[in-house]
Amino acid sequence: MVETERGAGPIPSTSSRLLGHVGHYLALPVWIFGLVAGALWPTFTLLLLFFFPKLGTVSLALLVIALFTPLDVPCPKFMTRYLRYCTTAASEYYPVTIRYVKREAFKDTKKPFVIGYEPHSVMPQAMSMFGSQPHPDVLPELQHARLLASSAGFWAPLTRHLWWWLGARPVSRDSFAAQLRSGSSVALCPGGVQECLYMERGAEVVYLRRRRGFVRLALQHGTPLVPVFAFGQTETYSYVRPFIDWRTSLIPKSKYFSFVRRIGYVPMLIFGSLGTAMPKKFPINIVIGEPIVVPRVDSPPPEQVEEYLQKFIAAMQGIFEGYKAECGYPTLKLIVY
């Protein structure tokens, strides 16, 4: 087991620490707050149009511009610096630590990888450590991966561009395949937002047993699968899920689950430190497993897809059981759906 450590360095002054705290508040809540603000902006605009038509018209114009400005516009230099600062601030705030089951397994590898990151929890925020502004302890072979995210997030004004510039792309079969053909690694949470439906307090939950698509695409391109588990990420936000945590018979559970799959996200009340969008300060330990080498098969049969899916699940379980005590969660259990 290998863990990267940094030198202690000089002790920062009080003013530097204060500026650091302010910087954290400018960088860390932006992803959750941006999604919430994006969801509320249309409602706010309608209210303005009704009560203050001129302001409402301005808000509507800005909303339309934010939603329909092409995503592939070049990232401004100041936004590149901001995104770099966001990942740096996150790695220092929690802090984020990177561990490898077998670091040397990635040496001299020229192929792209399919990085299967778990769990999703409220948001798989530490997956950004593999993106366009990578964590310094992520090996070069795994850096600058395309982060495949729910397409619903790309309808959030302003946040959609931040995601794009960070290296995120809407998750779809065509997008997935295009990235691998171009030679880019991809990072995704195979369980996706479905895991938000099954999350349990006091346990880690992954939804993998029916997730064959990412394995099939890895086989079609001969791309190794890399299991990754992030300990501590689940603790950074609390949540309440209407119709799941609040017992009610208004909407049958099966129909609610179907509705969630259609819209691409789970409606939740999310809150972090002191009820704000600021995440709680819990160490996040990312454990990167040994790559699972797969053959290249243009049309892999179902039994072969299932074989490698089971290998991926077994590797994820092995990471969890092998590292949970070291990462501070000796009694935590993993539930695999």
Stockholm file with secondary structure:
# STOCKHOLM 1.0

chainA/1-337         MVETERGAGPIPSTSSRLLGHVGHYLALPVWIFGLVAGALWPTFTLLLLFFFPKLGTVSLALLVIALFTPLDVPCPKFMTRYLRYCTTAASEYYPVTIRYVKREAFKDTKKPFVIGYEPHSVMPQAMSMFGSQPHPDVLPELQHARLLASSAGFWAPLTRHLWWWLGARPVSRDSFAAQLRSGSSVALCPGGVQECLYMERGAEVVYLRRRRGFVRLALQHGTPLVPVFAFGQTETYSYVRPFIDWRTSLIPKSKYFSFVRRIGYVPMLIFGSLGTAMPKKFPINIVIGEPIVVPRVDSPPPEQVEEYLQKFIAAMQGIFEGYKAECGYPTLKLIVY
#=GR chainA/1-337 SS CEECCCCCCSCCCHHHHHHHHHHHHHHSTHHHHHHHHHHHHHHHHHHHHHHCHHHHHHHHHHHHHHHHSCTTSCCCHHHHHHHHHHHHHHHHHTTEEEEESCGGGGTTCCSCCEEEEECCSSCCGGGGGGSSSCCTTSCGGGTTCEEEECGGGGGSTTHHHHHHHTTEEECCHHHHHHHHHTTCCEEECTTTTHHHHHCCTTEEEECCTTCCHHHHHHHHHTCCEEEEEEETGGGGCEEECTTTTSCCSSSCHHHHHHHHHHHTSCCCEEECGGGSSSCCCCCEEEEECCCBCCCCCSSCCHHHHHHHHHHHHHHHHHHHHHHTTTTTCTTCEEEEC
#=GC SS_cons         CEECCCCCCSCCCHHHHHHHHHHHHHHSTHHHHHHHHHHHHHHHHHHHHHHCHHHHHHHHHHHHHHHHSCTTSCCCHHHHHHHHHHHHHHHHHTTEEEEESCGGGGTTCCSCCEEEEECCSSCCGGGGGGSSSCCTTSCGGGTTCEEEECGGGGGSTTHHHHHHHTTEEECCHHHHHHHHHTTCCEEECTTTTHHHHHCCTTEEEECCTTCCHHHHHHHHHTCCEEEEEEETGGGGCEEECTTTTSCCSSSCHHHHHHHHHHHTSCCCEEECGGGSSSCCCCCEEEEECCCBCCCCCSSCCHHHHHHHHHHHHHHHHHHHHHHTTTTTCTTCEEEEC
//
